[in-house]
Amino acid sequence: MSARSDRVAAWLEPRTDEMVGLLSRLVAEPTENPPGTGLGRCARLLEEEMRRLGLEAELIEITGPHRLEDPYVVRGGAGDGAKLLYFHGHYDVVPAQDREQFRLRRENGELIGRGTADMKGGIVSMLYGAAAAKELGLLTNGRVVVHLVPDEETGSVVGAGHLRDHHLIDPSAVAVVTGEPSGTSIWNAARGAISLKIGFVGREAHVGQAAFGVNTFAHMVHVARPLLAYAEEMAAKHTGYPMDPGDPTGSMVVVGGMCGGGSNFNVVPADAWFTVDSRFNPEEDLHAELERMRALVHDAAAEVGAEVTVEVTQFQPPAGTAAEHPAGVALARCVEEVRGEPARFAMCGGILENRWYDQLGIPAFAYGAGRLDVSHGPRERVDERELVRTAAVYALYAADVLA
């Protein structure tokens, strides 16, 4: 470790229990999304904690149509120089398997609870990293702005979309880092997403007069077949980006993740539907793939005379910043300085909110202490030491890119 990283560690390590305490309070806020409850309480807690750490803080009310409960963007930061670095995170979590997950457990150096990895632990690291950079005078020529949003788990259109739609993201920023659970890799790319709901309209008939009905289940099965073949085709098209060990390198398409329809077991179903959800590699043209899927649906429906609708429920582009970009090189240098081993770049197998910044030309990365393989699970957890080390990376990165 260098002299400056020793200084950062000396500031952070005595505050480990304090960081754990904040994470415990955040985990105790059950910000499950869906349905999107308890968001206002958590936002106000975050605003209060930012101020306690000496950071500027404000709550930005989210206007417009949404189904969330009392949502806010929490915005804060430190420094007043010309250069700008964003830290970005989300305070909503996926639904818990057990209510006990909203009580933090500290066991053998691990912090266990809903949101510890994805990504309330990342928020704690970002806030303490920004505070360390401020208190140690590392923000010599710039400022860190922290954005915390309430709806990443359901598409992020309400939170991060509000930031973009209201011009609250400055395209001149030198970089953005989000604390998603990258497991000590640097995610410099992420897949894009298309989600569809395929609906069918038929005609009901009692089983004794089934010949008079139009069976939408039969139509659904027929239309699903070419989509399943399409999913196999896309899985075989591999990305050129490095992936974390074991992660599939093809674009992922799930056909029939949800499905439904019909009114009773002895009635020909007059309605049916199923979903298609996809994660496309950055090399793919999402507009072209959407049209391909639509064509597959409509062509198959025409073969059996099915009345079909295609609803696009999500369309989010991929994001990618070259590892060789100066902002990426600087982040890798800081990771190596703290961890004592070379940093590894990889593409996230899912989608990231980095895309909102990437679309504005801002170099975008994810780096967090948690691990994707335990996120959303019954034993979601984060390593306590990595929480502190990640905060140190954030502080040093702010020093480097804002110099």
N, C-alpha and C positions, 0 to 999 in steps of 0.2 A: 504493500500500500504506500501511496505517496504521502507527503506532508499534508497536503490539502485534504486528502481522503481521511487521514488520521483526525484532522480537525472536525470534519463532518461526523465521523464515527463517535468522537468524543462528545459531540453535542447530542447525537441521537440515542446512543446506547443507554445513558442514564434515564432516558424518557421511555424505555421499553414498556414498563408497566403502565405508563400513561397512555401509550399507543394501544395497548391491549384493552385498557379501560374504555377508550373511545370506541374501539371495535365492538366491545361487549354492548355498549349502549346502542350502537347502530344495528347490531344483530337483533337486539330486543325490539326494534321497530319492525313489525311484520308487514313490510312493503311488498306484499305478494302481487305479482302482475303476470297474467290476469288474476283478479279483476282490476287491480290498480288501487288498492286501499292503503290508508295510513301514510300517504305520501306527504301531506302537509306537515304532519308531526315530525317526520324525518328531515324534511327540508329545513324546518326551523331549528332543529337540533344541529344540523350541519352549519347553518349560518352562525349560530351561537359559538360553535367550536372553532370556526374560522376566526372569529373575532378574538376568542381566547388565545389563539395562537399568534395574534398580531397581524393577521391578514385582513385585507379589506373584504367585505361581504355584503351581498344584497340578494333579495329574493325577487325573481322576475315572474310575475303572474303569467300563466299560459292561457291565452285567449283562443277563441275559435272552437270548433266542434271537437269533442272528445268524450270518452266515457270514464276517465280517470277521476279519482277522488282527491280534490284539492291539490292539483299538481303545480309545482314550481320548478323553474331552472334556478339552481343555486350558483351564483357567480361571485367569484372573489379573486384574490391574488395579492401580489406584492411587487414593488419596484415601480419606477416611473421613467425608465429610459426609452429610447426610440425602438429598439428591437422587441419583438413579441414572441413568446413561447406559450403554447396552450397545453395545459393538462386537462384531460377530459375523462369523465367517468359517469356511471349511472348508479343510482341508489335504489332502484327497484330490483326485486329478486323473483325467481320462479317460485311457484307454490311449494310449500314444504310437504314432506311425507309424514311428518309428525310435529306437533306443536312444540315439543321439546327442542326442536332445532332453533327456536328463537331464544334459547338460553345458551350463551357461549360457554363451552367447556375448554379448559386449559389442561392438556394431558401430554406429558413427555415432550414438551416443546412444540406441540401442535395446538392450534386454535380451531375448534370444531363448532360448526353452526352454519345455518343458512346464510349465504352471502359472504362468508369469510373469504372464499376464493373469487366469487363472481358477484359483485366486485367491491364489497364494502371494505375488504382488506386493502384493495388497491386504492380506494379513496383515502384511507388512513395514511398509506405510504405517500400519496401525492400531497396531502395537506402538510405532513411533517417534513417532506422534502422541500416544499415551498417555504415553510417556516424556517428551516435550517439555512436555506440559501439567503433568506432575508436577514436573519440574525447574524450570520457570519460574514455579511457584506459581499456575497458572491454575485449579486445582481448589479454589476458595475455599469452596464450600458443597455439595460432592458428591463422587461417586466414579465412576470408569469401571470397568466390569467387561467383560473380554474373554472371549468364548466361541469356541473353535475346535473344530470337530467333524469326524469322519472319513468321512462318507458322504453328502455333498450330491449327488454325482453319481449315486447310486442311490436317491434318494428322501428321504434325511435322517431316516427314521423311527428309526433306531438312535441317531444322535447328538443332533440337536435334539429328537427325540421323547423321548429319555432326560431331557433337561433339563426338558421340560414334565411328563413323567410323574412325575418326582421333585421337582417344585415348586422347581426351581432357577432359574426365571424369575420375577422379582418384577413383578406386574402394575402396581405403582405407578411403574415406570420412566418417565422423561420422554420417552424415545425409544430407538430402536435404529437403528444404521447398519451395513450390511454392505458389504464392499469388493468386491462383484461388479463386473465390467467394464462400467460404464455409459458409458464413453467421454466423460466430463466432463458428461454429463447427470445429473440427479437422478432416479432411478427411484422414484416415489412410489406405484406400483401394479404388480401382476403378475398374470398369468393364473392360473387354477386348472387342475388336471389330472385327467383320468380316463384310465386305461389298462385295456384289456380283453384277455383271451385267449379267443377263441371256438373251442370244440372240437367235433368231430363223431365219432360212432361209427357204423360201417357193417359190412359183411361182406366178407371177402376172397373172391376167386374167380380162378382162372387165366384168362388172356385168352381161352383157347379155350372157357371156360364163363362168360364175363363176365355173361351174363344172370342167373346165379344170385347175383351179388354185389350189394352196396349201395355205390355209389360216393360216398364222402365228398367227393371233389374236386368233383363236380358239385353237391353240397349246399353246399359252401363258396362256389363261384362264385355260386350263386343268392342266398345270404344276404348276400354282399358287395355286391350291386348296390344295394339300398336304403340301405346304409350309405355308399356312395360318393355317392349323391344327397344324403344327409343332410350329408355333408362340404361339398358345394357350397352347400347352403342356409346352413350356419353361417358359411362364409367370406364370405357376403354380408351378414351382420349385424355392422355396424361399431360399435366402441366409441366412447364419448364422451371417453375419455382421450386426450390427445396421445400420439403415438408418435414414435419416432426416425425421421428421414427414410428412406423406402424400406421401412419395416417394414409388413407387412400389418395392416390394422385389424380384420379379421374374426376370429372364433374359428377356430382351425386344428384340423382332424381328419385324421389319416393312417390310412388303411385298408390293412392288409396290409404294414405295415413289416417284419414277419417272418411267415413261413408255413412249413408243413411237413406231412409225413405220408407214408403209404404205405411198403411194404416192398421193392418192386422194380418195374421198368418194365413188367413183363408180368403184374402182379397188380392186380386191382381194389383200390384203397386202402380199408382198413377203418378208418383213422383220418386225420384232417386237422385242422389248426388254423391260425388267423391272428390277428394282433394288431390292435387299434385303439388309437391313442394320440391324445390331444386336449389342446389348450390353450384354455380357455374364457375369454372376456372377463369382467371382474368383474360386468358387468350380468346375466350368465346365472345361472340357478338350477341348480347342478350336480346336485342330487338329481333335479330334474325332467328334466334332460338324460340322466342315467344311465337313468332309467326309459324315456325315449323310445328310447334305443339298445337297451335290452333288449327292448322291445316290437317294434322293427323286426326284431331277430334272431329272436325266437320266432314272429312272424307269418309271416316269410318261410320259416322252417323248417317250419312247419305246412303251407304250400302244397305242399311236396314230400315230406312225411312224414319229415323229417330228425330224427335224435336229436342234440340240441345242448346244450352247456353254455356258460355265460357266467361267467368268472372275473374278478373285479375285482382287478387287480394294483396299482392305485394310485388313490387318491381324495384329492386335496389341494385345499382351497378357495383362491380367489384372495385377494389382499390389496390394500388401497388406503387411503391416507391423503391427505386433501385438501391440495393445494399451499398453501392458505391457512391451514392449521393453524400455530399459533405455532412448533411444532418444525420445520415445513417452511420457514417464513419465515426462521428463524434459520439453517438450513443453507444456504439460498440466499444469505443475506447473507454468510456465511463464504466460500462459493465465489467470489462476486463480489469479496470483499476480497482473496483470494489471486490469482485469475486476471485481475482487472481487466475483467471483462465479465459481463453479467447471466447468472445461472444459468437453465438450461432444465429444466423438469419433463417427464417422459415416462413411459409405462408400459413395463415390460419385456415383451418378446414371449413370454418363457417363464415359469417359476415361480421363486420366490425363497424362501429360508428365512425371510425376513421374516414369512411367514405364521404361523409358530409364535408370534411376538410379537404380530402383528396380532390373532390370535384371543383374546388376553388384553387387548385394548384398548390396546396400546402403539403410539404413532405409529411407523411403520416406513418406512425409506428404504434405498436402495442408492446408493452413490456410490463409484466406483473409477477408478483410472488406466487400466486396461486397456480393450480394445475387444472387443465381442461378436463382431464379424465375423472376428477372427483367433483367438479362443479355440477350443480343440480342434483347431486346424489344424496342419499341419507347420511353419509359421513363426509359431507363437504368440509374441507379444512384448508388451512394455510400454515406453513411453517413460520413460527414466531421470528426466528432469526432472519428468514428471507424477507419478512415484512420490513425489518429495519434496514437490511441491505438494499432493498428496492428503494426505500426513501433516500438512502445515500446516493444511489444512481441518479434519482431525479434531481437532487440538489446539485450534484456535479454536472449533470447535463445542462441545467439552467445556467450554471457558471460558464460552461464552454460555448454554448450556442448564442449566449447573450453578451459575450465578451466584445 
